[in-house]
């Protein structure tokens, strides 16, 4: 546990105070139940196992339908909401990926990074505090360039420092599925996401309850060798009637510092987390649904300075969501959705030791930060999102017309002592909103998507205000012209889309003197221009069934993209010796630091994703290659530091004993980004196994980084020191489930 964890738990109220005790008790109960059930369940496994078709028929489902549910369906066939019209990933004319519950369980994820591992074009950056993550899509990240959405709620927490600038916190145990949309084609989901959108959907009672059940509960426990970490989770669901059900979940994690591939401990990588969720589904009428949810998160960890714990950090986050859907099959124009959300995140940072080598950010005088000094980052985000889809036909052309609007407001308040880190993340208010309209037209082998989005924003700091607006277009054309066997499942498309991101509060209003190491000024820039992403993309989708045997399926998605981000914002050093720079020497060294616009950032790349599925097992191959650079207004070219590794990831799994046993492995090659002197090539090999002893017990096993490779995420090259990722890690977990 982190320093001071016990004291914080006692002060945090009943939920956080007793959570650790409850969780550890559940861990013991789960382990005992798992051993008992394993001894009895293993001998009964063959007796209780039934073919999928037979089991489906006994549940009142035709054998053929049950077979269709378990065979011939791949991950890319799963329904998602890329265009907010309910299409699958393989049918979407865009670069999208879907990660479902089965795959999440197979990954045994402890952090968001592990949930998204192997998704083409997506990299997760985190420093030693592994649970605070920043998502990079196609070389773009931080300050809202990638929108992270949990049950419709935007995650906009930001604490500026060396390394990641925008982070989010979500426990993988709460998540049912993850949808990734790459590029500004996702602008119907809100303003600013010029890199893309990542949507996390939490579990529902209907996902947890089996047919005919009114209640169910599960207990799970997991141990990891690297960091000697425990995870304990308990879930319960109850169906009051056909119109009302509820689900609750509590998760506790306690992890020590992990070791890298050389066996060295990585200081500050230990953490303890208590997370909880309540979610209810109400069906007021046959054609309407209301989902109400709460997610709570309490996390603590230490940050290291000079090899010793220097800061104790305590994060509290509460997310409240309400999602309403109204449809009417007799009125095809009505498919109304209303999302309301409020996300409150508070991070308390307390110094554990006196910290010298500091400078007052106002006067520049040397000071010592006394032990117990506290900085608080408080961000409240309110959001509303309303849209409707109308379906109709004109002259043989089918239309899916989606239109709506959204608004997000951030209220940022940062407090702390002089010589602390509070000024890095200036307080203020940020409002972004917009309206969109998009028509999806389908005629035989031709599909066209045309849309417009209007964005506006306003920023208000302590001394100045700024605002702006813009209209961004999107046009996509897809064709499926082939009828010959082997080509009938091929679909080609091309897209042009634009997105608009306003400057953040930090980029606009940061000011003061660098408080540690050396002293130099940070200059605010209220004249920053918003970024505009302009993306061309060409891609293909391919589906084929019954290739080698009647029950197999192949799905392929591939795309090439070229993204020009005009007026790209990045931090630059200005020389006090250059009278045109606007920098005046105010610190120890003759430089200033300021966020400024570049003429553009040019990013291009290729993405590939494929899934093969059959009764005997599954296989997958994905790849992404990304290159990028910035260009100043004077035409000077420089490498873009946020370009991630090139990746090639392969997965192979086998199913035995009528799908009760699954075993397999993964290989991921990561190539050094061009221009990143700190990066290295590396290859990771992982293995996994899952055994369902009976309907009530499931055991999972996984080994990550089998060959104990010492490696670092190239995106962490911007931090003050290299942070190496975990070495070999063994994971063993068991889940007991009861229902009736």
N, C-alpha and C positions, 0 to 999 in steps of 0.2 A: 504493500500500500504506500501511497504517497505520504509525505510528512504532513501531519495535522489532519489526516483523513478522519480519524475517530472523532475529534472535536467538531469537525464540520458536520459529520453525520448527526451528532447529537443535537446540533443547532438547527438542522434543516427541516424539522417537523417529522410527523409520524412516518410518512412515506419513505423519506430518505434515511431517517434514523434507524428504523427497524429493518430496512430492506436488506442490509448486509447479513444480518442474523437469519432472516427468513431465507435468503438465497442460499446460504451455506447449509442450512437445515435441509432445504430442498435437494441440494447436491448429494447429501448423504442418503436421503430417501431414494433419490433417483438411482444412485449407484447400487443400493441394496436391491431395489426392485428389478433393476436390469440384470443383475447376476442371477436372481431367482428365476426370472422369466426366461433368461437365456438357457439355463439348464433344462427347463421343462419345454421351452418353445423349440429348441433345436431338434429334439426327438420327434416333435409333432409337425415340423415344417412341411415335410412331404405329404403328410396326411391332410393338413389344412389347405395346402396349395391347390389351386384350380386354374385351369386355363382361363385366359382373359375372356374369351367368348362365352365359356360356360358360366363364369361368375356373373357376367353381364346379363345373361339370360335369366339367372336366378333372381336378379334384382329387378326383373320386369322389363329388361332391355333386350331387344332382339340380339341374337348372337352376332349377326352381321354388323349391327351398329356398334356393339362392344368392340369388335375387332377393328372397326374403323377408328374408334377412339384411341386404340393403343398402337395401331400400325399405320404406316403411310402418312404420319403427321410429324413434321419436324418443328424445330424451334422457330424457324422463320415463318411457319404457318400460323403462329399464335396471333390472336387478334390484338391490335394496338390502336392508337388514336392519332396516327401521324397527321392526318388531314382533318381530324375531329369528325370523321365519318365512319370510323370503325372498320378499317381495313387491316389486313395482315402485313407483316414486314415484307414478305416476298412480293406482295401486290403493290407496295408503295413505290411511287416514282420518285424515290429519294434514297439517300444513304441512311438507313435506320437499322437498329439491332434490338432484339428482344431477349431478355434473360428471365426465364420463368423459375417457379419454385423448385422444381426438380434440380435444375442446374445450380441454383443458389445453395441448396442442401449439399450437393456434391462438392462444392468448393469449400464448405465449412468455414465461411468467411468470418473473420474477427473484425476486419476494418472495411471501409468502402473500397479501398484499393483492391482487395481480394474479390469483391463482388464484380468488379469491372475488368478483371484480368483477362487479356486476350481479345477484348473488343476492338476491332480495327479503328484506328484514328483516335483512340481514347487513351489517355494516360492520367493517372492520379498522382499528384504530388503531395507528399507529407514529409515533415521532418521527423525528429525523434518522437514527437507526440503523434503517434500513428493514427489516432482516431479523428484528428482535425485535418480534413482533406480538402484539396483544391483540384477540380477536374479540368483537364486540358483536352480540348477537342480541336484537332487539326492545327495545333500550334498556338491556339488562342485560349487564354485563361485570365482569371482575376477580374475584379471590379465589374462583375455582371456580364462579361463576354460569353460565359456559359451559364445559362439559367438552370439552377438546381431547384426542383420542385418536389415536395413531399405531400402527397394527397392534395394537390392543388395549391399548396402554400409555398411561396418563394422563400428560399434560404439565402438571406443577404448579409449574414454576419461578416464583419471585416475588422481585423486588427493588423495594422501595418507594422512590418518589421522586416528584417532580412529574410528572404525566402518568400513563402506564399503570402499573398495579400488578402485573399478572400477564402474563408473556410466554411465548411458545414459539418454538422454532427448528426449522424443517424446510426442506430444499431442495426446490423444486418439481420438479427433475429426477428425484427419487426416487419421485415420486407417480404412481400409476396412476389413482386416482379419489378424489373427495371426496364425502361424503354429509353433508347438513345436516339436522338435525331441530330444529324450532323449538318451544320451550315445554317444560313438564315432562312431556309425554307420553313423553319419552325416559327416564323414570326407571328403566327396566330396565337402562340402561347404567351405573348407578352413582349415588352420592349427590351432592347439591348442585347438579345442573344444572337450576336453576329457569329459566334462560334458554334452554337447549337444548344440543345436542351437535353437534360437528363431528368427523367421523371421516375420517382420511387413511389410505388403503390404498396400500402401496408395491407396486412391480412384482414379478411372479413370472416364473419361467422360462417357464411355459406361456403367458404373455402375450407373451413376446418371441420364442419359437421358432415358426416356421411349421410347418404339417403336414408330417411326413416328415423334419424337420430334427433332428439330434442336437446341433448346436452352432450358435452364431451370435454375432457381435460387431458392435458399432457404435461409430463415433466421430462426435462432433458438436462444432461450434464456432459461437460466436455473438459478434457485436460490436454494442455499443450506443453511439450517438453521445453521449448525455447522460451525462456521467461517464466517457466513453471506457472503457467496461467490456468485459471479455472473460469469456466462459463457455466452458469446455471440459469435455466429458463423455465417458466411455468405459464401455461396458456389454458384458458377456460372459455367455453362458449355455451350460450343457452338460447334456445329458440322458443320464445313465449307462444308464438303462433305464426301463421304464414306471413303476417304483416310486420313482425317485430322480432329482431334478434340482437344479441350483444356479444362482443368478444373482449376479453381482457388478457393482457400479457405483462409479465414482469421479467426482466433480465438483469443478472448481476455478473460482472466480469472483474476479476482481480488478477493483474498481470505484473510481473517483475520486469526488470530490464532484460532485453533479449541480447543474444550474442551474434556477432556477424560471422562471416565465413571463416575468419581467422581465429575464432574463439574469443574475441574481445567483446566485453560488455559495452553496449551503447548507452551512455548515461542519459537519463531523462526519458527513456522509452517505456518505462513502467507506468501503469495507470490503473485506476479502478473506476468502473462505470456502473451506475444504477439507472436503468431505463424502464419505462412503463408505457402502456398504451391502453386506452379504452375506446371502443368503436361500436357504434350501433347503426343498424339499418332499419329504417321505417318505411313502410309502403302504404302511404295514405290512401291510394287508389290503385287499381290494377295497372295503370299506366304511368305511375309516378314513384320515385324513390328519393328518400332523404337519408344521407349518410352524415352522421355527426361523429367527430373524433377528437381525441386528445392524445398527444405524445409528450411525455416528460423525460428529461434527461439530466442526470447529475453526474459530473465527471471531475476527477481531480488528478493532477500529475505535477511533476517537478520539471523545471527547466534548469539546465546546467550552465555554469560559467566558471572557467578555469578548472574544469574537472570536478567541481563540487556543486551541489544543489544551491541555486541562487534565488530562485523564485518558486513559490507555491501557488499553483493556479487552481481555481475552482470555478467550473462552468455550470450554470443552471439554465436550462432551456425548456420552454413550454410552447407547444404548437396546438392551436385550436382550429378546427376546420369544419365547415358545413358545405355539403355538396348536394344539390337538388337537380333531378332530371325529370322532365315531363315529356312524354311522347303520346301520340295518338295515331294508331295504325290507319284509322279512317281519314285522318287529316295529315297527308304526307308532308305538309309544310311545317309541322310542329315536331321539333326535337330540341327542346329548350334545356339548357344547362346553366346553373347559377352556382358559382363557387365563392365562398367567403372564407377568409383565413386571417389569423393573427399569430405572428411568431415573435416571441419575446426571448432574447438571449442576453444573459448577463455573465461576464467573465471578470472575476476578482483576481488580481495579480498582486501577491504580497511578497516582499523581499524577505528572505530568510537570514541573510547576513548583511552587515554593512558593505555597501558597494562604493569603492573609491574610483578614482579616475573619471569622475563625472563633471559635467559642466552645466551650469544653470542655462536653460534654453533661451532665457531672456537677456541676462547680463553677461553670460559667457564666463563667469567666475567659477573656479574649481570648487566643487562641493562633494560631500560624501552622502550617499543615500542611506539613511539609517535602517537597521533591521526593523521589520514591521511596517515599512512604508507600503502604501496600497494604491493601486491604480485600478479603476473600474471602467469596463467597456460595456455600455448598455445600448442595445439596439432593438427597437420595436418595429416590426414590419406588418403593415395592414394591407390586405389585397382583396380585390373584387374582380371577378372574371365572369362575364355573361356572354353566351353565344347561342345561336339557334341554327339548325340546318333544315332547309326546305328542299324536298325532293319532288321533281316534276319532269315532264317530258314535253319537248317542243320539236315537231317535225322529225320524229324518230331519234332525237338526241336526248339522252338522259342527263338531268342536271342534279347536282348536289350543291346547293347554294348555302354557304356558311357565312354568317355575319354576326358581329358582336363588338364588344369593347372591354377594356380592362384598365385597372388603375392600381398602382402599388406606391405606398408611402413608407419611407424610412425615417425614423426619428432616432438620431444618434446622439448619445450623451457620453462624454469621456471625462472622467475626473481623476486627479492625482496630484502628487507633490511636484514642485519644480525639481528639475533634474531627473524626473521620471520619464516614462515613455508615453504619457498621455497626449502630448501634442502631435505625435505621429499620426494619430487617428482623430482628426478634428471633429467636433460635434457639429450638428446642423440638421436641416431637414431636406429631404430629397423626395420629389414627387415625379413619377413617370406614368404615363398613360397613353392610351391610343384606341383606335377603332380599326376594324379590318372587315374586308369582304372578299370572299373567294368562291369561285364557281368551278366545280369539277364536271366537265362535259365528257360523256362517253357515247361513242357511236361505233358499233361493231369492233374493228381492230384499232380504232383511234381513240386516244384519251388526251384531253387538254385540261390543264389546271391554270386558271388565271386569277390573280388576286392583287389587291392593293392594301397597304397598311399605312395609317396616319399615326405618327408618334409625336408626343410633346413632353417636355421636361422642365422642371424648375429646381434650382438649388439655392438654399439660403444658409449662409454662414453667419458668423458673429459680426463680420464687417462688410460683406457684400452679397449680392445676389446675381444669378445668371439664369438664362432660360433659352429654349429653342424648340423647333419642330421641323418635321419633314414627312414627305410621302414616299413610301418604298414599294416598288412593284415586284411581282413574281409571275413568271410564265413557265410552264412545263408542258412538253409535248411527248407523249409516249405512243409507240406503235407495236402491234403484235400481228405482223402481216403474214406470218408463215403458217401453213396448214400441214405441211409434210411431216410424217412421223419423225420424231427426234428434234424437230424445230418448232412444233406447235406451242411449246411452253416458253419460247424465247420472247422477251419483251425488251425493246430498246427505248431509251428516253434521253432527253436533254433538258436542262433547266437553266434559267437565269433568275437569280433572286438577289434582293438587296435587304440589308438590315441596318439599324440605326442605334448606336449606343451613346448615351449622354455621358459626360465626364462624371466621375464619382466625387463625393465630398472631399476625400483625401487628396485626390489628384488636383482638385481646384483650390483648396483652402489650407493645405499643409504649410506651416511656417514655424520659425524658431531656429535655434542652433542645435546641431547634432549633440546629444547629451553625453556620449561616452566615447572613449578612445581618443578621437581628435574632434575639435570643434570647428564647424563650418555652417553657414546658413542654409536653411531650406526656404525657398521663395514660393509664395502662393502664385497661382496663375488663373485669375478669373476670366481671362480671355481665351481659355481653351475651347477649341472647336470639337463638336461631337465626332465620333468615328462613324464611317459608313462602309459597311462590308458589301462588296459587289462580287458575287460568285457565279461562275459558269461551271456546270457539271454535266458530264455525259456518262451514262451508265447502262447496265443491263440487269434484268432479272431472268432467271431460268428455273423452270420446274419440270421434273420428270418423275413418273411413277412406274413401278414394275420394270426396272432396268435389268437387273440380274435375277430377280425372283418376284413373285406376284405382290409381296408385301413390303417392298422397299421403296424409298423415296429419296430424291436428290434435289437440293435447293441451292442456288448460287446467286449471289449479288456481287457486282463489281462496279466501280465508279472511278473516274478521273475528275479532279476538280482544280479550279484555278480561282483563288480568292484575292482580290485587291482591296485592302482596307485603307481607304483614303483618310487623311488626317489622323493617322495612328498615333496614340498617346503612349509615351514612354518617358522614364526619368533620364535626365541628361546632366552632365557636369558642365558648369559655366566657369570661365576663367575671370578672376577679378582683374587680370592685366589687360583684358579685352574691353575697351570702353563701350563697345556696341552690345555687350552681352547683358547689360543691366545688373551685373553682379557687383556688389560692393563688399570688400573684404570686411568680415565681421567676426571671424574666428581665428583659429591658429594657422590654418592653411588658406591660401588665396583662391579658393573655389567656392561655388554655390551649387546647390542641387535644386532642380525644378522639373516638374512634369511639363513636357512640351509636345506639340504636334509634329509629326513627321509627314512628309508628303504622302507616303503610303507604306504599308507593309505588304509584300507580295508573297503569297503562300500557295504552293501547288503540291499535289500528291495523288497517290493511287491507293484504293482500298479494295479488299477482296474478302468475301466471307462465304463459306460453303458448309453445308450440313448434309450428311448421308445417314439415313436411319433405316434399320431393318429389324426383324424380330430377334436376330442374334446379337445385335449391338448397334453401335453408332460411331461415326467418325466426323471430324470437323477440321477445317483448315481456314485460317484467316491470315491476312497480311496487310500492312500499311507502310507506305513510304512517303515521308513528308519533307519538304524543303522550303525554307523561307528566309527572307531578308527584309530589312528596312531600307528606305530611300529617303534621304533628307530633301528639303526644298532646294538645296544646292546640288542635288544629284549624287550625293555621297552614299555609297552602299555599305551596309554593315549586316553581319549575321544576326538573325533573330534568336535571342537566347531562350525563347520558350518553345523552340522546335524540339519535339521528343525523339526518342529512339525510333529507328525503323524496326518493325516487328514482324516476325513470322511465327505463328502459333499453330500447333497441331494437337489434336485430341483423338484418342481411340479408346473405346469402351466395349465390353462384352457383357451380355446378360446370360445368366444361368438359372436353372431351377425355376422356370416359368417366371422370370423377372424378379425373383426374390433376391438374387445375388448379382451385383454389378461390380465389375472391376475394370480398371483402366489406367491410363496415364496421359500426361501432357508434356509437351516440349515447347519452349518459347525462346526464340533467338532474338536478341536485341542488338541492333547495330548502332554504333556511335554516330550522333548527329554531326553533320558537317559544320566545322567552325567551333565546336565545343572542345576546348583543350583538356577539360577535366574528365571527359567521358571515356568509357572503354566499352568494347564489345563484350557481351556475356550471354550465356545460354543457361536456362533454368529447366530442370526436369522434375516433374511432380508425379505422384501416384495416388490413386484413390480406390476405395472399396466400400461397398454398402451392402448390408445383409438385413433383410426383413425376416426375422425369425417367425413371426406370426403377425396377425393384424394389430397386435398391441405393443410390439417391440421392434425397434429398428436400431441397428448398430452401424456406426460410420467410422471409417479410418482413412487417414490421409497423411502423406508425407510431402512437404514442400521443400524445394531446393535440396533434392536428394544428395547431390554431390558437394554440398556445403560451399557453394561459390560465394566469394566475397565480391559484392557489387554495390554500386550506388546509382540511384536515379539521376540521369544527366540533368534533369530540371533543378536539382538541388545544387548545381554548380554556382547558382547566384547567392547561396548562403555563405556565411563567414567561414565555415569549415565543412569538410566532406562528411556526410552522414551515410554510413553503410547500412544496407538492408539486412533482415534476419538471415542467418545461416540455416542449416538443416533444422526442420521443425516437424515433429511427430504430433498428430492430433488423433485422439480417440474419444468418441462420443456415443451416448446412448439416449434413446427417447422412448419413454413409456406413454401409452395412450389408452384412455378408457372412455367409453361412451355408451349411451343408451337412449 
